[in-house]
Amino acid sequence: MSAKLISPELRPVYDKVLAGQRVTDDEALQLYATHDLNGLGVIAQHRPGAKERQHRHLHP
C-alpha cells in the first residue's frame, strides 16, 4: 500500500510510526476512531516488528 492513501488527519501519526516513535494515548484513540481503513493498514505495515510477525505467521 502507498503512503498516498493516508488521510491528512492520520499523516502525523504515520510520520511518527515511520520514525520509530511511540504514539500517544490520544493518537491511539484517533486510530481507533478512524474510518480510513486504507491509511490504518499502511500505518500498521510500518510498525516495528510487523514484517517479522507476518513472516512467522506464514512460515511457522
SVG drawing of the C-alpha trace seen along z (x, -y; Angstrom):
<svg xmlns="http://www.w3.org/2000/svg" viewBox="-15 -17 28 41">
<polyline fill="none" stroke="black" stroke-width="0.4" points="0.0,0.0 1.1,-3.5 1.5,-6.3 -0.5,-8.4 -3.6,-6.6 -3.3,-8.1 -5.7,-10.9 -4.3,-14.2 -5.5,-13.7 -3.6,-10.4 -0.4,-11.8 1.2,-13.0 0.7,-9.6 2.1,-7.9 5.2,-10.1 5.7,-9.3 5.4,-5.5 7.7,-5.6 10.3,-7.4 10.0,-4.6 8.3,-6.8 5.5,-5.6 2.0,-7.0 0.3,-8.8 -3.0,-7.7 -4.8,-10.4 -3.2,-9.3 -4.2,-5.7 -7.8,-6.7 -7.6,-8.6 -6.5,-5.5 -9.3,-3.5 -12.0,-6.0 -10.8,-6.5 -12.8,-5.4 -9.7,-5.5 -9.0,-1.8 -6.5,-2.1 -4.5,-4.6 -4.7,-2.4 -3.4,0.6 -0.5,-1.4 0.4,-2.6 0.1,1.0 2.5,2.3 5.2,-0.2 5.0,0.5 8.2,2.1 8.3,5.8 5.4,6.1 7.4,8.0 8.9,10.4 5.5,11.3 4.0,11.7 6.8,13.9 6.4,16.2 2.7,16.5 3.4,17.6 6.3,19.8 5.9,21.3"/>
</svg>
